[in-house]
Amino acid sequence: MLQQFSKREGSVQSAKIFTEEDLKKATNNFNENNVLGKRGQGIVYKGVLPDNTIVAIKKPRVADQNQSQIEQFINEVIILSQVNHRNVVKLLGCCLETKAPFPVYEFITNGTLYDHIHTALQRASSITWENRLRIAAETATALSYLHSAASTPIIHRDIKTANILLDDNYIAKVSDFGSSRLIAIDETQLSTLVRGTRGYLDPVYLHTGQLTQKSDVCSFGVVLVELLTDKKVISFNRPEAKRNLATYFILAMKEDRLFEIVDEQMMDEARVDKLKQVAILAKRCLEVKGDKRPSMKEVAMELEGLRMTSKLESFKLCRDLGLEKRFVKRIEKIEEK
């Protein structure tokens, strides 16, 4: 395993190498009580290192340890070894003694975006519109970095709310790079086996196997629709025509029925024009033809622009009410986090 990993281009020395015994001690021998979730081809455990650092450890399922799954784990370790961005989950190290590597990540405390949108247990603390807009902007910024600023461009290939983690301050962290692909700077597309999650897949990629950065844009568009509507991407509880959320959303936009599917809480919290702007951006991301979709850089800039104008409008309102000092202090606290 160690030889196979070390030969791969891009592996770095900064990631710590753990022994299998280290990880067994950290997780109480991979105790079921330490399971954080089952993601991709592995089970993620909460672990505590000797220095009391809390970590997340991904262990491949034994039944899945064929060559393809081993390659996915190696792929994730190599890609995350090259990435340094505040909105991408950090790889702290890995164990190379096992047949497939066990990646060790920073522990993200607040679960997944999917949990907070769709799990009944979390609904009492449902994420505000202000936080949703920021999470969307942070996720888009991370994807823009992967596409345009990483040393070798990276296509994530499985963007979904279950792969966006949230910390205590609801800061977004993109995770799960097992299906991701490095792409040469002079390449625009790759021919690959189709991987991803139903409901999020780019239809062009699904039908042709041609993977491009615009495939991530399409998946991100579905995430935006989830943030607007609180609806699951595939639901057999909805009528057949509404079963696929992206299709349902596009039809609602076409028929000028957007606000019939936007979540009630979002209607209460956000201005109608802001909801429309995000919806229009989501629709552009979901264009059938990839070349009609914006780049992730354009998406990130537009979302950040919406956030800034929302802050400015809030400040003006507070100023009119004589509350501008309190507002500035609140913004400073948010920015510090």
Secondary structure in CASP SS format (residue, H / E / C, confidence):
PFRMAT SS
TARGET T0000
AUTHOR 0000-0000-0000
METHOD secondary structure of the structure
MODEL  1
M C 1.00
L H 1.00
Q H 1.00
Q H 1.00
F H 1.00
S H 1.00
K C 1.00
R C 1.00
E C 1.00
G C 1.00
S C 1.00
V C 1.00
Q C 1.00
S C 1.00
A C 1.00
K E 1.00
I E 1.00
F E 1.00
T C 1.00
E H 1.00
E H 1.00
D H 1.00
L H 1.00
K H 1.00
K H 1.00
A H 1.00
T C 1.00
N C 1.00
N C 1.00
F C 1.00
N C 1.00
E H 1.00
N H 1.00
N H 1.00
V E 1.00
L E 1.00
G E 1.00
K E 1.00
R E 1.00
G C 1.00
Q C 1.00
G E 1.00
I E 1.00
V E 1.00
Y E 1.00
K E 1.00
G E 1.00
V E 1.00
L C 1.00
P C 1.00
D C 1.00
N C 1.00
T C 1.00
I E 1.00
V E 1.00
A E 1.00
I E 1.00
K E 1.00
K E 1.00
P E 1.00
R C 1.00
V H 1.00
A H 1.00
D H 1.00
Q C 1.00
N C 1.00
Q H 1.00
S H 1.00
Q H 1.00
I H 1.00
E H 1.00
Q H 1.00
F H 1.00
I H 1.00
N H 1.00
E H 1.00
V H 1.00
I H 1.00
I H 1.00
L H 1.00
S H 1.00
Q C 1.00
V C 1.00
N C 1.00
H C 1.00
R C 1.00
N C 1.00
V E 1.00
V C 1.00
K C 1.00
L E 1.00
L E 1.00
G E 1.00
C E 1.00
C E 1.00
L C 1.00
E C 1.00
T C 1.00
K C 1.00
A C 1.00
P C 1.00
F E 1.00
P E 1.00
V E 1.00
Y E 1.00
E E 1.00
F C 1.00
I C 1.00
T C 1.00
N C 1.00
G C 1.00
T E 1.00
L H 1.00
Y H 1.00
D H 1.00
H H 1.00
I H 1.00
H H 1.00
T C 1.00
A H 1.00
L H 1.00
Q H 1.00
R H 1.00
A H 1.00
S H 1.00
S C 1.00
I C 1.00
T C 1.00
W H 1.00
E H 1.00
N H 1.00
R H 1.00
L H 1.00
R H 1.00
I H 1.00
A H 1.00
A H 1.00
E H 1.00
T H 1.00
A H 1.00
T H 1.00
A H 1.00
L H 1.00
S H 1.00
Y H 1.00
L H 1.00
H H 1.00
S H 1.00
A C 1.00
A C 1.00
S C 1.00
T C 1.00
P C 1.00
I E 1.00
I E 1.00
H C 1.00
R C 1.00
D C 1.00
I C 1.00
K C 1.00
T H 1.00
A H 1.00
N H 1.00
I E 1.00
L E 1.00
L E 1.00
D C 1.00
D C 1.00
N C 1.00
Y C 1.00
I C 1.00
A E 1.00
K E 1.00
V E 1.00
S C 1.00
D C 1.00
F C 1.00
G C 1.00
S C 1.00
S C 1.00
R E 1.00
L E 1.00
I C 1.00
A C 1.00
I C 1.00
D C 1.00
E C 1.00
T C 1.00
Q C 1.00
L E 1.00
S E 1.00
T C 1.00
L C 1.00
V C 1.00
R C 1.00
G C 1.00
T C 1.00
R C 1.00
G C 1.00
Y C 1.00
L C 1.00
D C 1.00
P H 1.00
V H 1.00
Y H 1.00
L H 1.00
H H 1.00
T H 1.00
G C 1.00
Q E 1.00
L E 1.00
T C 1.00
Q H 1.00
K H 1.00
S H 1.00
D H 1.00
V H 1.00
C H 1.00
S H 1.00
F H 1.00
G H 1.00
V H 1.00
V H 1.00
L H 1.00
V H 1.00
E H 1.00
L H 1.00
L H 1.00
T H 1.00
D C 1.00
K C 1.00
K C 1.00
V C 1.00
I E 1.00
S C 1.00
F C 1.00
N C 1.00
R C 1.00
P C 1.00
E H 1.00
A H 1.00
K H 1.00
R C 1.00
N E 1.00
L H 1.00
A H 1.00
T H 1.00
Y H 1.00
F H 1.00
I H 1.00
L H 1.00
A H 1.00
M H 1.00
K H 1.00
E C 1.00
D C 1.00
R C 1.00
L H 1.00
F H 1.00
E H 1.00
I H 1.00
V C 1.00
D C 1.00
E H 1.00
Q H 1.00
M H 1.00
M H 1.00
D H 1.00
E H 1.00
A C 1.00
R C 1.00
V H 1.00
D H 1.00
K H 1.00
L H 1.00
K H 1.00
Q H 1.00
V H 1.00
A H 1.00
I H 1.00
L H 1.00
A H 1.00
K H 1.00
R H 1.00
C H 1.00
L C 1.00
E C 1.00
V C 1.00
K C 1.00
G H 1.00
D H 1.00
K H 1.00
R C 1.00
P C 1.00
S C 1.00
M H 1.00
K H 1.00
E H 1.00
V H 1.00
A H 1.00
M H 1.00
E H 1.00
L H 1.00
E H 1.00
G H 1.00
L H 1.00
R H 1.00
M H 1.00
T H 1.00
S H 1.00
K H 1.00
L H 1.00
E H 1.00
S H 1.00
F H 1.00
K H 1.00
L H 1.00
C H 1.00
R H 1.00
D H 1.00
L C 1.00
G C 1.00
L C 1.00
E H 1.00
K H 1.00
R H 1.00
F H 1.00
V H 1.00
K H 1.00
R H 1.00
I H 1.00
E H 1.00
K H 1.00
I H 1.00
E H 1.00
E H 1.00
K C 1.00
END
